[in-house]
């Protein structure tokens, strides 16, 4: 994988991870 794609992949994974965590927390609270 090209090195210039790493920040993009990392950012994308971070957004997806945060979204999943938020959905999980929302489901747990409700």
Secondary structure, 3 states (H helix, E strand, C coil): CCHHHHHHHHHHHHHHHHHHHHHHHHHHHC
